[in-house]
């Protein structure tokens, strides 16, 4: 009952990790690739450009929290369970022989409460991270909405041509880490953009394309984070339910509660997850 699903959780961690680098790439692109066109961008777009670049800078710290926060949460909760597994098993064995042993029941409850407290603390940390990731996305959405207003105020064949050119995959990246990337525009597409006679619309179209894609990519990161949070939240509810059951247990109901704990299954599952999540962290972070 208290065992996490290692396969599902590992898959969720892997999915979450894969969403980070694309966001990093497009944030870096916002910070660097529009700059050559900055002098040509219309006055109506200058403030949007400045604000979107400032918003993109904020991803760096958020990225570090995201990439370390998820595996760290699993490691912290898992280690809490591994440390409590001995006392848990001892208390459960004593209660199996004597359901009226109040000292053993107290030890069991105390050990489970410690794991649940760690789980709650990690959930609080991840919820704070989730709020900040959502807030980041909302800022980018606001930037994109303002940029769309600028685009709608412009018209012409040059703008349409720039938008058509940027409708394909134009970004090239050298990913040095989940939060570090070197980006450039595909050479053929860059040639088309730089030879257009209207650099002011190129900058506008490029900024809009980057913001639009960044919203999509950050949405993937938000969803992946939510999946991990949902799994840990469900587990937290199970711990709370067991603690409630133990508080009301009688000599007759206690054996069924003990059997449902599946302590050895939980021990193996948490050990597997701790090993997996630790592998996602550097030695300094683990």
C-alpha positions in Angstrom: 0.0 0.0 0.0 2.8 2.4 0.8 5.1 1.3 -2.0 5.7 3.8 -4.9 5.5 2.5 -8.5 9.2 2.6 -9.5 8.5 2.1 -13.2 6.0 4.9 -13.4 8.0 7.3 -11.3 11.2 6.6 -13.2 9.4 7.3 -16.4 8.0 10.5 -15.0 11.4 11.7 -13.9 12.9 10.9 -17.3 10.1 12.7 -19.1 10.5 15.7 -16.8 14.3 15.8 -17.4 13.8 15.7 -21.2 11.6 18.8 -21.2 14.2 21.1 -19.7 16.8 21.5 -22.4 14.4 22.6 -25.1 13.2 25.4 -22.8 16.8 26.4 -22.2 17.5 26.5 -25.9 14.6 28.9 -26.7 15.4 31.1 -23.7 19.0 31.4 -24.9 17.7 32.1 -28.4 15.5 34.9 -27.1 18.5 36.4 -25.3 20.9 36.3 -28.2 19.4 35.7 -31.6 17.1 38.7 -31.8 19.8 41.1 -30.7 21.2 41.7 -34.3 17.8 43.0 -35.3 17.2 45.1 -32.2 18.2 48.4 -33.8 15.6 47.7 -36.6 12.7 46.5 -34.4 9.9 49.1 -34.4 9.5 51.2 -31.3 6.2 49.4 -30.5 8.2 46.2 -30.1 11.2 47.5 -28.3 9.7 47.2 -24.8 8.4 43.7 -25.6 11.8 42.6 -26.8 13.5 44.0 -23.6 10.9 42.4 -21.3 11.0 39.0 -23.0 14.8 38.9 -22.8 14.6 39.7 -19.1 12.0 37.0 -18.6 14.1 34.5 -20.5 17.1 35.2 -18.2 15.0 34.2 -15.2 14.9 30.6 -16.6 18.5 29.9 -15.6 17.8 29.8 -11.9 14.5 28.1 -12.4 16.1 25.5 -14.6 18.6 24.6 -11.8 15.8 24.2 -9.3 13.8 22.0 -11.8 16.6 19.7 -12.7 17.7 19.1 -9.1 14.4 19.5 -7.3 12.6 16.5 -8.8 15.3 13.8 -8.3 16.2 15.4 -4.9 12.6 15.0 -3.7 12.6 11.3 -4.6 16.0 10.8 -2.9 15.0 12.6 0.2 11.8 10.7 0.7 13.4 7.4 -0.3 16.2 7.8 2.1 13.8 8.7 4.8 12.0 5.4 4.2 15.2 3.4 4.0 16.4 4.8 7.3 13.0 4.0 8.9 12.7 0.6 7.4 14.5 -1.2 10.3 12.4 0.3 13.0 9.3 -0.2 10.9 10.0 -3.9 10.4 10.9 -4.5 14.0 7.7 -2.8 15.3 5.6 -4.6 12.7 7.1 -8.0 13.8 6.4 -7.2 17.4 2.8 -6.2 16.7 2.3 -9.4 14.6 3.1 -11.4 17.7 1.3 -9.1 20.1 -1.2 -6.6 18.7 -1.7 -5.0 22.1 2.0 -3.9 22.3 1.5 -0.2 22.6 5.2 0.6 22.6 5.6 -1.2 19.3 2.5 0.6 17.9 4.0 3.9 19.0 7.3 3.1 17.3 5.6 2.1 14.1 3.5 5.2 14.0 6.5 7.4 14.8 8.6 5.9 12.0 5.8 6.2 9.5 5.1 9.8 10.6 8.7 10.7 10.0 8.5 9.4 6.4 5.2 11.2 5.8 6.6 14.5 7.2 9.6 14.3 4.8 7.2 13.5 2.0 5.1 16.5 2.8 8.1 18.8 3.0 9.3 17.7 -0.4 5.8 18.2 -1.8 5.7 21.7 -0.4 9.1 22.4 -2.1 7.9 21.0 -5.5 4.6 22.9 -5.2 6.6 26.1 -4.8 8.6 25.2 -7.9 5.5 24.5 -9.8 4.1 27.9 -9.0 7.3 29.5 -10.2 7.3 27.5 -13.5 3.7 28.5 -14.1 4.5 32.1 -13.3 7.3 32.0 -15.8 5.0 30.6 -18.4 2.5 33.4 -17.7 5.1 36.0 -18.2 6.1 34.5 -21.6 2.4 34.3 -22.6 2.0 38.0 -21.8 5.1 38.8 -23.8 3.7 36.8 -26.7 0.3 38.4 -26.5 1.9 41.9 -26.7 4.1 40.8 -29.6 1.0 39.5 -31.4 -0.5 43.0 -31.1 2.6 44.4 -32.6 2.5 41.9 -35.5 -1.2 42.6 -36.1 -0.4 46.3 -36.4 2.0 45.5 -39.2 1.3 44.0 -42.6 3.0 43.4 -46.0 4.7 40.8 -48.1 8.0 41.1 -46.2 6.3 40.2 -42.8 4.5 37.2 -44.4 7.7 36.0 -46.0 9.6 36.2 -42.7 6.9 34.3 -40.9 6.8 31.7 -43.6 10.6 31.2 -43.4 10.4 30.8 -39.6 7.5 28.4 -39.7 9.9 25.5 -40.1 12.5 24.3 -37.6 15.1 27.0 -37.7 16.9 26.7 -34.4 20.2 24.8 -34.1 21.5 23.9 -30.7 24.6 22.6 -29.0 23.3 21.5 -25.6 26.1 21.6 -23.0 23.8 20.7 -20.1 20.1 20.9 -19.3 20.5 24.6 -18.3 23.3 25.6 -20.8 23.0 25.7 -24.6 24.7 27.5 -27.5 22.1 28.3 -30.2 22.1 29.6 -33.7 19.8 29.9 -36.7 20.0 27.3 -39.4 22.5 28.7 -42.0 20.1 28.4 -45.0 17.2 30.1 -43.1 19.6 32.7 -41.7 20.7 33.5 -45.2 17.1 34.0 -46.3 16.4 36.3 -43.3 19.5 38.4 -43.6 18.9 39.0 -47.3 15.4 40.3 -46.8 15.0 44.1 -47.4 13.0 44.6 -44.3 15.1 43.7 -41.2 12.5 45.4 -38.9 9.9 42.7 -39.7 12.5 39.9 -39.5 13.2 40.9 -35.8 9.5 41.0 -35.1 8.7 37.7 -36.7 11.7 36.0 -35.1 10.7 37.2 -31.6 7.1 36.1 -32.1 8.2 32.6 -33.3 10.5 32.1 -30.4 8.0 33.2 -27.8 5.3 31.0 -29.3 7.4 27.9 -29.3 8.7 28.7 -25.8 5.2 28.7 -24.4 4.6 25.2 -25.9 7.8 23.8 -24.5 7.4 25.3 -21.1 3.9 23.8 -21.1 5.5 20.4 -21.5 7.8 21.0 -18.5 4.8 22.1 -16.4 2.9 19.0 -17.3 5.8 16.7 -16.5 6.4 18.4 -13.1 2.6 18.0 -12.4 2.8 14.3 -13.1 5.5 13.7 -10.5 3.7 15.9 -8.0 0.5 13.9 -8.6 2.2 10.6 -7.9 3.8 11.9 -4.7 0.5 13.5 -3.6 -1.3 10.2 -4.0 1.4 8.5 -1.9 1.1 11.2 0.8 -2.6 10.6 1.0 -1.9 6.9 1.5 0.5 7.6 4.3 -2.0 9.9 6.0 -4.7 7.2 5.7 -2.5 4.5 7.2 -1.6 6.8 10.1 -5.2 7.5 10.7 -6.0 3.8 10.6 -3.2 3.1 13.1 -4.6 5.8 15.5 -7.9 4.0 15.5 -6.6 0.4 15.3 -7.8 -2.3 17.7 -6.3 -5.7 18.3 -8.7 -7.1 15.8 -8.1 -4.6 13.0 -4.3 -4.2 13.4 -3.2 -7.4 11.6 -5.0 -6.4 8.4 -3.3 -2.9 8.5 0.1 -4.4 9.1 -0.4 -6.8 6.1 -1.4 -3.9 3.9 1.8 -2.0 4.7 3.9 -4.3 2.4 7.1 -3.1 4.1 9.5 -5.2 2.1 7.9 -4.3 -1.2 8.1 -0.6 -0.2 11.8 -1.1 0.8 12.7 -2.5 -2.5 10.7 0.1 -4.5 12.3 3.0 -2.6 15.8 1.6 -2.9 15.3 1.3 -6.7 14.0 4.8 -6.9 16.8 6.3 -4.8 19.4 4.6 -7.0 17.7 5.9 -10.1 17.1 9.5 -8.9 20.6 9.7 -7.4 21.9 8.9 -10.9 20.2 12.1 -12.2 22.2 14.3 -9.8 25.9 15.2 -9.8 28.0 13.9 -6.8 27.7 17.4 -5.3 23.9 17.5 -5.6 23.3 13.9 -4.4 
